[in-house]
Amino acid sequence: MEFDYIVVGAGSAGCAVAGRLSEQGDATVALIEAGGKDTNPWIHIPVGYFKTMHNPSCDWMYATEPDPGINGRSLQWPRGKVLGGSSSLNGLLYVRGQPADYDSWRQAGNTGWGWDEVLPYFRKAENQERGADDYHGVDGPLSVSNMRLERQICNEWVEAAQNAGYKYNPDYNGADQEGVGYFQLTTKNGMRCSSATAYLKPARKRETLEVVTKAHVRRIIFTGKRATGVEIERKGKVEVLNARREIILSAGAIGSPQILMLSGVGDPEQLNESNIPLVHAAKDVGGNLQDHLQARLVYKCQRPTMNDEVNSLIGKAKIAAEFALKRSGPMTMAASLAVAFLKTRPELDTPDIQFHIQPWSADSPGEGVHPFSAFTASVCQLRPESAGRIVLDPQNPTGAPKIHPNYLATPLDCSTVVEGVKIARKIAEQDPLRGAISEEFRPGPGFVSDEDLLAWVRDTATTIYHPTGTCRMGQDSNAVVDERLRVRGVEGLRVADCSIMPTIVSGNTNAPAIMIGEKIADMLREDAKQTAGAA
């Protein structure tokens, strides 16, 4: 049970790290996953997130603490607990963010993380259906495809947005993010392409890779200040896996900081409360928590939408037949069809809000669609100022941590989300969308003033499932990891997932997580060569 590298967490980043490290055959890799294998067929059917989210067999089932910014509500935070992690149950949306996101990381001192330095890793990971160009690759394991589903209400929204003055953009992952258009998906031939499908499936026969499932990581073992092993619990027994070179934490923005704290790397006061011996004082572990909060406007329609298809036995039969025969139709549907990246203020350099347009409506993906014809226009602020924290539960440190999102804690965050709702309304008033809408169901005509709209957002907004930042990368002494993703204050331990983001990216987070995994795999190989050369 000794390996050169141990990767903790088989999610979006972890699968990329393990897959790449095991390619060349010069190092052994163990990939540890708390969940099971990705054998549930709903994982591989794109619309299966209706079945996998909030399902304890593949979801950690996290919930936040009551949050003041959303009027004391607690939100469910689905996170993948299965091979592929959250890429096995997410909405399949392939979004990289803005070049300025990464340039700001580099400008803060994080050498190697500017846009021109991360773009090659996005291209390296990608097998883009549209073909290769300066922004896209075709030789990578991660399949990226166009929609195999079209619905008139989404086309009308895109046209109405253009009539409202916003430009059409055929590729928000290209030269410019701003504009309206349609999502790109992590799918291949109508099926989900999770990070497990992309990176582990080709690697399963490699002798250099061992995938350990249903293994709960209890802590990282340190010899002095050096991480040397991982203690796991599997089948009721405690085991230790030893690392000759390094350990990489890829357990996500919730799991990675929790494991660090359980291992003695964190805020000394908090560790003392949980009776955890201190290895290294790092007060910011678990801090800098950022997420995208979405306000979901729902419009009732004059004619049938996907709600009607799903609520009809005949409609369901047609949907199933189309998927079985053609691998197309609603069962290939991502979380949204149409997308927009827009500015709430003209003086902004880049978009600060994102729209997700869905030809259906529901209170949540796990609860089924509404019993009437409708569509959803979800809007979120791309770069929230508000930041929260993840802390251990002193009564049960190894259980679910306490998640404090701290939503809508600044005036800018509040005003931005209100402006986003107003832009959604502006678009709904344009032809041809105006003729398709019978009424605004949510928030409804009774919400007029900015104060009314903010109150509605606080009462109803929910997460869009993008927790980040809890093991922040930086050059200051409080940063958790450095630009090589090495945990400060200890040796032999790195973090590689969305928790390392100094600031949240302007978009969905799966693609950036995979990019991080690709990048650290190269870093680890480079550093191993330098160490061997020095020896």
Beta strands, then each sheet from edge to edge (+ up, - down):
strand 1: 2-8
strand 2: 29-32
strand 3: 62-63
strand 4: 76-77
strand 5: 126-128
strand 6: 142-144
strand 7: 179-182
strand 8: 187-188
strand 9: 191-192
strand 10: 209-212
strand 11: 216-223
strand 12: 226-234
strand 13: 237-249
strand 14: 265-266
strand 15: 280-281
strand 16: 293-301
strand 17: 338-342
strand 18: 353-358
strand 19: 374-381
strand 20: 389-391
strand 21: 402-404
strand 22: 437-442
strand 23: 462-463
strand 24: 493-495
sheet 1: 10+ 2+ 1+ 13+ 12- 11+
sheet 2: 10+ 2+ 1+ 13+ 24+
sheet 3: 3+ 4-
sheet 4: 5+ 6+
sheet 5: 7+ 17- 18+ 19- 16+ 22-
sheet 6: 7+ 17- 18+ 19- 16+ 23-
sheet 7: 8+ 9-
sheet 8: 14+ 15+
sheet 9: 20+ 21-
end
